[in-house]
């Protein structure tokens, strides 16, 4: 019924127009004997042309959409599209979709006003032959696309208009062969595809970030559970010897080993530790080495008691201390000093572990896995708000500094500061 009404409307309009022309011609051609027959042929030809044109339009619309109604048969198409991105991103998506449309030319976009206007060259679906143009389609004349993006909170509302570049009154006589319907649907599909790609990219980034975090947590658990065999064996061997010569120092060494092992047990979650707890672990480790290395190892700790409650990722301080011993002081014949210094400057906690050992140019350096792990964990925990630097210490050795946002939301840990 809708198809019949559309064909009848187009045919009726052409009939009225041709009859008006016939009446005008009849008044000016009364002296010609055969003028009546010519006028009848003119009216009948116009009616046939209109009927064929409308029928061809209906068949093409049905081919494009699979259904025929007043909306799909119209030569002027309007769409309202909701895009789940803010207006600026929505504008970029729409602008790219229009520029990629077949036949798009003279695309004028204004990002400040969130508007896009473009001319779309008509592309004949069947080669643009004479018979196709004779069926009433607009032929080589252009269509146009007008888009306005309206901000809607965190989303963008898109008003899309696809229409011929001619007056609206011509819709009573001319059809577009479904060209603007095709353009509107193509832009809608392009927007949907780009939104889906953006969503997939976001999901992939989220999965990658979660995977990296899980991997880092797994590495941290291994780091917690790992006690180097040679460190444990050497400590127990030293304690065994001291039990015969100096039982008091043997008892002190075993107490430090117990404290170190207790603080090195894997945590059940990846919650932040505190500077006080991490300092307690590091001191237990260093006190063991002081007993073993004797005067070759000296410690200087400068951490104010009020900073003990500052949140800090676990095992980071321990990693820096172990690096200072293994790669800085143990290879050095005369040993040296390890400094642990904490300062708060402009809301940033700077924790430095320095030594006067062999330095960055010394032989026997490690693989760097521990330092890479520190950087990666800082990135996952704080993003760009944290940093890690390692530089040469003057006159010798290395200074490594972790900088994180300072917070006062944990109780201080009773760690005794001393110089050995």
C-alpha positions in Angstrom: 0.0 0.0 0.0 2.8 2.4 0.8 4.6 1.6 -2.5 1.3 2.2 -4.4 0.7 5.5 -2.6 4.2 6.7 -3.4 4.0 5.8 -7.1 0.6 7.4 -7.4 1.8 10.6 -5.7 4.7 11.0 -8.1 2.6 10.1 -11.1 -0.2 12.5 -10.0 2.2 15.3 -9.6 3.7 14.8 -13.0 0.2 14.5 -14.5 -0.9 17.8 -13.1 2.3 19.5 -14.3 2.0 18.1 -17.8 -1.6 19.0 -18.0 -0.8 22.6 -17.0 1.9 22.6 -19.7 -0.6 21.1 -22.2 -3.2 23.7 -21.5 -0.7 26.5 -21.9 0.5 25.0 -25.2 -3.1 24.5 -26.4 -3.8 28.2 -26.0 -0.8 29.1 -28.1 -1.2 26.3 -30.7 -4.9 26.6 -31.6 -4.1 27.3 -35.2 -2.5 23.8 -35.6 -4.9 21.1 -36.5 -3.0 18.2 -34.8 -2.1 20.0 -31.6 -4.7 18.0 -29.5 -3.0 14.7 -30.2 0.4 16.0 -29.4 -0.7 17.3 -26.1 -2.3 14.0 -25.2 0.9 12.2 -26.0 2.8 14.7 -23.8 0.6 14.0 -20.8 0.7 10.3 -21.3 4.5 10.4 -21.7 4.9 12.4 -18.5 2.7 9.9 -16.6 4.7 6.9 -17.9 8.0 8.6 -17.1 6.8 9.4 -13.5 5.4 5.9 -12.9 8.6 4.2 -14.1 10.7 6.6 -12.1 8.8 6.0 -8.9 8.6 2.2 -9.4 12.4 2.0 -10.0 12.9 4.1 -6.8 10.7 1.8 -4.8 12.5 -1.4 -6.1 15.9 0.1 -5.2 14.9 1.1 -1.7 13.5 -2.4 -1.1 16.8 -3.8 -2.4 18.8 -1.6 0.0 16.7 -2.0 3.2 14.4 -5.0 2.6 11.4 -2.9 3.6 9.4 0.0 2.2 7.8 2.7 4.3 7.5 6.5 4.2 10.8 6.9 6.0 12.9 4.7 3.6 11.2 6.1 0.5 12.0 9.7 1.4 14.8 11.4 -0.6 15.7 13.3 2.6 17.0 11.2 5.5 17.4 12.3 9.1 19.1 10.2 11.8 19.7 10.7 15.5 22.8 8.9 16.7 23.9 8.6 20.3 27.7 8.0 20.7 29.0 7.0 24.1 32.0 9.4 24.0 32.4 13.1 24.8 31.4 15.6 22.1 35.0 16.2 20.8 35.7 12.5 20.3 32.2 12.0 18.8 33.0 14.9 16.3 36.2 13.2 15.3 34.5 9.9 14.7 31.7 11.5 12.6 34.2 13.7 10.6 36.3 10.6 9.7 33.2 8.6 8.8 32.0 11.3 6.3 35.5 11.7 4.7 35.6 8.0 4.1 32.2 8.0 2.4 32.4 7.1 -1.4 32.0 10.2 -3.4 32.6 12.6 -0.5 34.0 16.0 -1.6 34.2 19.5 -0.3 34.0 18.4 3.4 33.9 21.5 5.6 34.2 20.8 9.3 34.3 23.2 12.3 35.4 21.6 15.5 34.5 24.5 17.7 30.9 24.6 16.6 30.8 20.8 16.2 29.4 20.9 12.7 30.3 19.1 9.4 28.9 19.9 5.9 29.9 17.9 2.9 28.9 17.4 -0.7 28.5 13.8 -1.9 28.9 13.1 -5.6 26.2 10.9 -7.0 27.5 7.5 -8.0 25.3 5.6 -10.5 24.8 2.1 -9.1 24.3 0.6 -12.6 26.9 2.6 -14.6 24.9 5.7 -15.2 23.6 4.7 -18.6 21.0 6.7 -20.6 18.1 4.4 -19.6 19.0 4.8 -15.9 19.0 8.6 -16.1 15.7 8.4 -18.1 14.0 6.7 -15.2 13.9 9.9 -13.3 16.8 9.7 -10.9 18.8 12.8 -10.1 21.7 11.7 -12.2 25.0 13.6 -11.8 23.6 16.2 -9.4 25.1 16.1 -5.9 23.7 15.2 -2.5 24.8 16.8 0.7 25.4 15.8 4.3 24.8 18.1 7.3 25.9 16.9 10.8 25.6 18.7 14.1 27.0 17.2 17.3 25.4 18.2 20.6 27.2 17.6 23.9 25.2 15.4 26.2 27.2 15.0 29.4 29.9 12.4 28.8 28.2 11.4 25.5 27.6 13.1 22.1 24.2 13.3 20.4 24.6 13.4 16.5 21.9 14.9 14.2 22.6 13.6 10.7 20.8 14.9 7.6 21.3 13.5 4.1 19.4 15.2 1.3 19.6 16.3 -2.4 21.1 19.7 -3.3 17.8 21.0 -4.6 14.7 22.6 -3.2 12.3 20.5 -1.1 9.4 21.2 -3.5 11.2 19.0 -6.2 10.5 15.9 -4.0 7.0 15.9 -5.5 8.6 15.2 -9.0 12.1 13.8 -8.5 13.5 10.8 -6.6 17.1 10.0 -5.7 17.2 6.3 -6.2 17.8 5.6 -2.5 21.2 7.5 -2.7 20.6 9.5 0.6 19.2 6.5 2.3 22.4 4.6 1.4 24.6 7.5 2.6 22.8 7.8 5.9 23.0 4.0 6.5 26.7 4.0 5.5 27.6 6.8 7.9 25.7 5.0 10.7 27.6 1.8 10.1 30.9 3.6 10.0 30.2 5.3 13.3 29.2 2.0 14.9 32.3 0.3 13.6 34.6 3.0 14.9 32.9 3.0 18.3 33.3 -0.8 18.5 37.0 -0.5 17.5 37.5 2.2 20.3 35.8 -0.1 22.8 37.9 -3.1 21.8 41.1 -1.0 22.1 40.0 0.2 25.5 39.2 -3.4 26.6 42.5 -4.7 25.2 44.4 -1.9 27.1 42.6 -2.8 30.3 43.3 -6.5 29.9 47.0 -5.7 29.1 47.2 -3.5 32.2 45.5 -6.1 34.4 47.9 -8.8 33.0 50.9 -6.6 33.7 49.7 -6.0 37.2 49.1 -9.7 37.8 52.5 -10.5 36.4 54.2 -7.9 38.6 52.3 -9.1 41.7 53.4 -12.7 40.8 57.0 -11.5 40.6 56.6 -9.7 43.9 55.3 -12.9 45.5 58.3 -14.8 44.3 60.5 -12.0 45.5 58.9 -12.2 48.9 59.3 -16.0 49.1 62.8 -16.0 47.8 65.7 -16.1 50.2 69.0 -16.6 48.5 70.5 -19.9 49.5 74.0 -18.5 49.9 72.8 -15.7 52.2 70.8 -18.1 54.4 73.6 -20.7 54.5 76.3 -18.1 55.2 74.2 -16.6 58.0 73.5 -19.9 59.6 77.1 -20.9 59.3 78.2 -17.7 60.9 75.7 -18.1 63.7 77.0 -21.6 64.3 80.6 -20.4 64.7 79.5 -17.5 67.0 77.7 -19.9 69.3 81.1 -21.2 70.4 83.0 -17.9 70.5 80.4 -15.2 71.1 76.9 -16.6 72.0 75.5 -13.2 72.5 76.3 -12.1 69.0 75.1 -15.4 67.6 71.8 -14.9 69.4 71.6 -11.4 67.9 72.3 -12.7 64.4 69.6 -15.4 64.7 67.1 -12.8 66.0 67.8 -10.6 63.0 67.4 -13.6 60.6 64.1 -14.4 62.2 62.9 -10.8 61.7 64.1 -10.8 58.1 62.4 -14.1 57.3 59.2 -13.0 59.0 59.0 -9.8 57.0 59.9 -11.6 53.7 56.9 -14.0 53.8 54.5 -13.5 50.8 51.6 -11.2 51.4 48.0 -12.3 50.8 47.3 -9.1 48.8 49.2 -6.4 46.9 48.3 -3.6 49.4 51.0 -1.1 50.2 53.3 -1.6 53.1 54.8 1.3 55.1 58.2 2.9 55.2 58.6 1.7 58.9 57.9 -2.0 58.0 60.2 -1.9 55.0 62.9 -0.2 57.1 62.6 -2.9 59.7 63.1 -5.6 57.1 66.1 -3.8 55.6 67.7 -3.2 59.1 67.3 -6.9 59.9 69.2 -7.8 56.7 71.9 -5.2 57.2 72.4 -6.0 60.9 73.1 -9.6 59.9 75.7 -8.4 57.4 77.3 -6.1 60.0 78.0 -9.1 62.2 79.3 -11.0 59.3 81.4 -8.3 57.6 82.4 -6.5 60.7 84.1 -3.1 60.2 83.9 -3.5 56.4 80.2 -2.4 56.6 78.9 0.8 58.1 75.3 2.0 58.2 73.8 5.4 58.4 70.0 5.7 58.6 68.3 9.1 58.4 64.6 8.6 58.6 62.4 10.7 60.9 60.0 8.7 63.1 57.0 10.6 61.7 57.8 9.2 58.2 57.5 5.5 59.3 53.8 5.4 58.6 54.2 6.7 55.0 52.7 4.1 52.5 55.4 2.4 50.4 55.3 -0.6 48.0 56.8 -3.6 49.7 60.3 -4.9 48.9 61.4 -1.8 47.0 63.7 -0.6 49.8 65.0 -4.1 50.3 65.9 -4.4 46.5 67.9 -1.1 46.6 69.7 -2.2 49.8 70.6 -5.6 48.4 71.9 -4.0 45.2 74.1 -1.6 47.2 75.6 -4.5 49.1 76.0 -7.1 46.3 77.2 -4.8 43.5 78.8 -2.0 45.5 80.3 -2.9 48.8 80.9 -6.7 48.8 83.2 -6.6 45.7 85.2 -3.7 47.3 88.1 -4.8 49.4 87.7 -2.2 52.1 83.9 -2.3 52.2 82.2 1.0 52.8 79.0 2.7 54.0 75.3 2.3 53.2 73.1 5.3 53.7 69.3 5.2 53.9 67.8 8.7 53.8 64.1 9.8 53.6 63.0 13.3 53.0 59.6 15.0 52.2 59.7 17.9 49.8 56.6 19.5 48.3 54.4 16.6 49.2 56.8 14.0 47.7 58.5 11.3 49.7 62.1 10.8 48.4 63.7 7.6 49.7 67.4 7.3 48.8 69.8 4.3 49.3 73.4 5.3 48.6 76.8 3.6 49.0 80.4 4.4 48.4 81.2 1.2 46.7 82.5 0.3 43.2 79.9 2.5 41.4 78.1 2.1 38.1 81.3 1.3 36.2 82.4 -1.5 38.6 82.6 -5.0 37.3 80.3 -7.8 38.4 77.0 -5.9 38.0 73.7 -7.7 38.1 71.2 -8.3 35.4 69.1 -5.3 36.3 65.9 -7.3 36.8 65.3 -6.0 40.3 65.6 -2.3 39.2 63.3 -2.9 36.2 60.8 -4.5 38.6 61.0 -1.4 40.8 60.2 0.9 37.8 57.4 -1.2 36.6 55.7 -1.5 40.0 56.0 2.3 40.5 54.3 2.8 37.1 51.5 0.5 37.9 50.9 1.9 41.4 51.3 5.6 40.8 51.5 6.2 37.1 53.4 9.4 36.3 53.2 10.6 40.0 56.2 8.5 41.0 59.8 8.2 39.7 62.9 6.2 40.1 66.5 7.6 39.5 69.9 6.1 39.9 73.0 8.2 39.6 76.7 8.0 40.6 77.5 9.0 44.2 80.4 11.4 44.9 83.2 10.5 45.2 82.4 6.9 44.6 79.4 4.5 44.6 75.8 4.8 43.6 72.7 6.7 44.8 69.2 5.3 44.0 66.1 7.3 44.8 62.5 6.4 44.8 60.0 9.3 44.8 56.3 8.7 45.6 53.4 10.9 46.8 53.6 11.4 50.5 50.6 10.3 52.6 50.0 10.3 56.4 47.5 7.5 56.8 49.4 4.7 58.6 50.7 4.4 62.1 54.4 4.8 62.7 56.5 1.7 63.2 58.8 1.6 66.2 62.1 1.2 64.4 65.3 2.2 66.3 67.7 4.3 64.4 71.4 3.7 65.0 74.7 4.0 63.4 76.9 0.9 63.3 
